[in-house]
Amino acid sequence: MKILAVIPARAGSKGIPNKNIRIIGGHPLIYYSIKNALNSKLITDVIVSTDSPEVRIIAEQMGAKCKWRNEKLCGDAITLDAVIADAIPTDDLFDYVVTMQPTSPTLEVETLDKAIHYAIDNDLDTVISAINNPHLSWGEKDGKKIPNYKKRLNRQYLPPCYLETGAFVISKRNVITPETRIGSKVDVFELSEREAVDVDTFEDLKLVSSLLKKEKVAIYVNGNNKRGIGHIYRALEIADEFFVKPDIYYDINQTDVKVFGNTTHVLKPVNGIAELFEICRHENYTIFINDILTTSIDYMIGLRSCLPNAKIINFEDDGEGAHKADLIFNALYQNSEIPQMYAGEKFYICGKTFTFYEPIKIKDKVKRVFIAFGGADPQNYSDRLLNIVCKPEYKNYHFIVVLGRAKYNVEQLLKYNKYENIEVLYDVKNMPEIMTSCDIAYTSRGRTGYELALLGIPSIAMAQNHREEKHGFVCNENGFNYIGLNPEDEIIEANLKMYLNLSKTSRQHFQDILLSHDLKNGRRRVMALINNI
């Protein structure tokens, strides 16, 4: 069986100048249609009909034949039927002719071949590419707008509505004339949304440019009581930044799936690194993100061997494996000796809701105190502060204590809600709202410190472990009162009393320092660097 593909590609596009030869995804737009036609297992001949010298060069260099289009067939009013009929050689017998527009670069060759098989197997005269896109729509009759439906239904319950795309029209040779390519036995072949894009506007160009990247993203993240769960929060924030749905892996030996909370992202448990590597060998990830605290050289070499072409990005990695990553971000440290590491608060990724809140107004007196030590609180600072603030001498202050998803003794601490001036909350969803209701805060040196700084809340901070002692942003110089790792209760209480009695002027001074840092644009900086490597 002989099957001819004809690709019409005239010059002189007015909407998008030089559209067919614009470089998209590293190739001219027409390249993708020619490549699909040449790579098809069923198409035997490929002809490009054109009046463009540039298109002719591209086509012939790729191995396609060219039919120089007569000027009479290049006008805006000329139908495609006449162009296709003109391009078919008269000295050769073809069973089918496939019209392939150069403006459908996202079509896959496997889909094209399935459609041709569908036409042959069902002895169809014509098969047209289409997308099923039902919507409530309106028409016009006698000058009035009228609905094209009898009953309003949600989209998923509407009858099919197939819209033609420009990807292909498959026609038996004997039905093609200068007036038509449509025979009596006609069907449509449904495409996915990704493959159905026609490039007609500059917005379409942007869309196909993104689709042609074929990004496939994976994130490996772990969080628990010892490690903290700031990694989990950040991974979910980063996952939202891609135009694909990343696979988020976690080790069942290190992470309880509950710490992810309610998310519709794809969570994939693995039982150790060996299983993760085995999966990666069969997945063509283009971006792989590690948010696992510390990587080893062996881990990174193993990962790179599984994904030799992927961009590997690590967050908060101070291990030897960091040297093997393409990019490292560490907002908690201030300096880096590795060229590909970006350190400091400029690369902190704040939660989306925090960007909608203004800093607090400094009041004359302190009345409300916010207390939170991340998702885990391994030093049990929450417990110790609750034991302090339940004393009668603090009854005139209101304390809000937020416990994270990885805290162990939540039920025991919730009992402190019996005190009128104490609220103990667990796994809250409205953190910035709660924070901005308070005048001062007590926290650790992780993610929560950045959030408090972003809202301009004067804060006392303690380190949770030796690693947190190295964190640079939450410090006295940046407007915090940092009192070290695991201080005695008397020191914790003395600093609390000091902040409860700080003057408005002093608290305003601390807020001014806190707000001098640009913490809202870290997400933009991080993604710009990821997208440009």
Secondary structure, 3 states (H helix, E strand, C coil): CCEEEEEECCCCCCCCCCHHHCEECCEEHHHHHHHHHHHCCCCCEEEEEECCHHHHHHHHHHCCEEEECCHHHCCCCCCHHHHHHHHCCCCCCCCEEEECCCCCCCCCHHHHHHHHHHHHHCCCCEEEEEEECCCCCEEEECCEEEECCCCCCCHHHCCCCEEEEEEEEEEEHHHCCCCCCCCCCEEEEECCCCCCCCCCCHHHHHHHHHHHCCCCEEEEECCECCCECHHHHHHHHHHCCCCCCCEEEEECCCCCHHHHCCCCCEEEEECCHHHHHHHHHCCCCCEEEEECCCCCHHHHHHHHHHCCCCEEEEECCCCHHHHHCCEEEECCCCCCCCCCEEECHHHCCCCHHHHHCCCCCCCCCCCEEEEECCCCCCCCHHHHHHHHHCCHHHCCCEEEEEECCCCCCHHHHHHHHHCCCEEEEECCCCHHHHHCCCCEEEECCCHHHHHHHHCCCCEEEEECCHHHHCCCCCCHHHCCEEEEECCCHHHHHHHHHHHHCCCHHHHHHHHHHHCCCCCCCHHHHHHHHHHHC
